[in-house]
Amino acid sequence: MKVHDRRTESSAKKTVKRLPGPGHVIMGQVAYQLRLLARTPRAAFSAFLLPVLLLVAFHLLRSYSGSSDPALVGGLTAFGVIMTGYATHAGAVVAARERGVLKRLRGSPLPPWAYFAGSILATTALCLLSAAVTLLVARLLGMQVRPAEGPALLAVVLFGAISWAALGTAVAAFIPDAGSAGPLLSATYLPVVFVSGVFVPIAAEPGWLATMARWLPAEPFIHALSTTLQAGGSGVAAPPAGDLLNCTLWAVVGLYVALRHFRWEPRGGEHRGHATREVGAQ
């Protein structure tokens, strides 16, 4: 019996040593989430094609009333990031839950925090690529995009992408099924984007509407991008600290709501494992 116990203990120690570290777990989850996003045609359309098509259309028609190139480029870059970080991300979470993928992940050794970190970081990577494509096309069209602004733009997109992905994760908990995900997500983010200066300059809006928009998560992100693009001179631009703080606060709100209310199973299996999910999500 003692020999058997020693062998069991030795085997357990070897197993513990072979467990991957947090960084390895997160990167594995990032790679998995990127593969899932790559299989979604809507992800490619919302991340790359739509912002670029709108940018080219506005540039050719010169119909963006009274706005400069930085406002147009910043607004449409943010639009692509928001669509990807919020709508595409939340839709993918809901679809994975409906297919039982999240239930299988919850039953695996993968800790819940690794799923949240991996999925948000994967979406953030896609958002960064979306912003890079939009800004590159803007530069090719002769718009004001300077290489010196690159580090500041990278920081702004990172903050904005993480905040909107966190909000998308939170909202996914309240979407009943995959069929209703598209309409519900569009109804929650499109009005916010519309009043935040993407298609209509916020200076042209009524005072009360502009004030309300500044408290929402889109306007500070759009303002930070546009302000960074408008920076003159040959030095390195600095992103507005207040706007980045606003993005951070919205990211904290999104993560808090997601951790409190996230569902790993479709509503059909909710009654059987409600207590388990509540403990696991918190």
N, C-alpha and C positions, 0 to 999 in steps of 0.2 A: 504493500500500500504506500509506504514512504517513497519507494522508487517511482511509483506511478504518479504520486503527488509532485515529486520533484520534476518529472518530465512535463507534467501539465503546467507547472509554474514556469519552467524554462520556455515552453512553447508560447505561453501567454506573454512573457517578456519579449520574445522575438516578434510576436505579433504587434505589441505596442510600439516597438522600435520601427517597425515597417509602416506605421501609420503616417500618412503625409502631413506636412506642416500646413499652417493656415494659408500661407502664400500659394502653395501647390494646389490646395483645395479650391481657392478662389479662382486661380488661373484656369483650372480644369473646368470650373463652372462657367467662366467667361467664354472659353472655347466652345462649350456645349451650347450656350445661349446664342453665340454668333452663328453656329450651324443652323439652329432653329430659325433665326431671323433671315438667313440666306435663302431658306426655302419658302419665304413669304414674298410673293411678287409685290404686294402692297408696300412692303418695307422699302424696296428699291425705288418704287415710284414716288412715295412721299419723301424719301430722304434725298434723292438725287434729281429725278426728272422734273417734278412739279416746281420746286423753287427756281431751277434753271430756266424752265420754260417761261415762268412769270417774269423773271429777270430780263430775259431776252425780249419778251413782248413789251414790257414797260420801256425798255431802252430804245427799241425800234420805233414805237409809237409816240414816245415822249409824252405820255398821257398822265404821268404822275404829277398831279397838280401842285405847283409851287414848292416842290421838294427837291433837295439836292441829291446828288449821287450817294453820299454816305447814308442818308436816311433810307433811301431805297434799298441799297445793298445790305445795310444792317437789319432792316425790317424783314427782308426776304430770307436772309441767312437765319435769323431767329425763327422765322416761320417754318423753315425746313427742320430745324432742331426741335421745335415744339411738336410738330407733327410726328417726328420720329420718337422723341423721348417720351411723349405723352400718349398719343393715339396708337401708334404702332406698338409701343412697349406694352401698354395696358391691354390692347387687343390680343397680343401674344400670350400674356399671362392668363387671360380668361380662356383662350383656346387651349392652352396647356392644362388648365384645371378641368375643362370639359372633357378632354381626351384621357384624363386619369394620370397624366404625366406628373402633376404635382403630388398626387396621392402616393405614387410610387417613390418619388423623391423624399416625401415625408417619412416613408417606411424604411428608407435607406440610412446608412450611417452619416449621410451628409447633414451637417448642422443647419438649422434654419437661417442663421446669419450668413452662411456661405451662399445659400441660394439668393438671398436679397442682394448681397454684395456682387455676386457674379452676374446676375441678370441686369442690375443697374450699370455695372461697369461695361458690360457688353453693349448695352444700348448707348452708353456714353461714347464708346469707341465708334459706333455707327454715326452718332451725331457729329463727332469731330470730322469724320470723313465727309459727311454731308456738307458741313460748313466749309471745309477746304475746297470741295468741288464748286460750290456757289461762289466763293471768293475768287477762285482761280478764273472762272468764267467772267466774273465782273472785271477782273484785271485785263483779261483778253479783250473785253469790250471797251477798254479805255477808261474805265471808271476809277475812282480814287481809292486804290488799295495799295498801300506801301508795305514793302518787306519789313520795315522797322516796326510796324504795328503788329507783326506776327505774334510775339510773345504775349502781348496784352490781349489780342483777340483769342489766343489759345486759352488764356485764363478765364476770359468772359464766357466762352463757349463751354468750358468745363463746368463752371458754376451753374450756368443755365441748364445744361444737359442733365446734370445730376439732380437739380431741383425738380425739373419736369419729369424725369424718370421716377423720382420718389413719389411725386404726386400721382403719376400714372399707376404705380404699384398700389397706392392707397385707394384710388378710385376703383381699381379692379375688384376690390373686396366687395363692392356694393353692386356690381353688375351681375344680374342673375344668370345670364347665359351668353354664349358666343353670338347668337342671333341678334341680341339687342345691344351688343358692344358698340358697333359702328354708330348707330343713331345717338346713343347716350353719350359717347365720347365726343362726337361732333357737336352736340348740343351744349357740352360743357366747356370746350376750348375755343371753338370758332368765334362765339360772341366776345370772349375775352381778348382774342387776338385782334378782332375787328376794331375794338375801341382802344387798342393799345398802340396804334400808330403804324401798323404794317401797311394798310391800304389807304388810310386817310391820315394825314399829319395830325398829331395830337393837338397841335396849336390851333387847328381849325375846329376842334370840338367845343361844345359848351363847357363852361368852367366846371360845373358839377360833375360832368362825365369825365373830364380830364383828371379831376381830383380822385374820383373813384378808380380810374384806370391805374393810377400811380400806386394804389394799395394792392393791386392784383399782381400775379407773378409774371405776366408777360411784359408789361411796360418797362420795369427796371431792366430786364434782360435786353429788350430792344434798344432802350436808351443807352445802355452800356456799350453795345456794339456800335451804334451810330456815333456816339461821342468819341469812341476810340478811333473810328475811321476818320473823323473830322479833325483829329489832332494834326496840327501843322508842324513845320520845322523838320529838321533831319534827325532829331533825337528819338529815343524809344518812347512810345506812348504808354501812359499808365491808365489802367482801367479805373472807372469811378468806384471808390471804396463803398459808398452808400448803396449803389446798385448791387454790388457783390454781396453785401450784408443782407440785402433784401432776398436775394436768391438763396442764401444760406438759411435764412429763417423759414422760407417756404420748403426747403429740403427737409429741415427738421420736422416741420408740421407733417409733411408727407410720410416720412419714416415713422413718426409716432402713430399716426392713424393706421398705417400699414401693419405695424407690429401689434396693434390692439385688435384689429378687425380682419386681418388676412384670413382667407379660407383656402384650405388645401384640397378640398373636395367639392364637386358640384352640389347644388342644393339638394339633390336627391339623396345624397349620403350624409347630409348634415346632421340629421337626428341621431344617426348611429354613432358618430364620432365627434360630436360637438365639443365635449369636454376635452378630448385629446387635442383637438386643433387649437382650442383656446390656450391650453398650457404650452403647446409647441410654439404658437405664434408669439406668445409673450416671452 
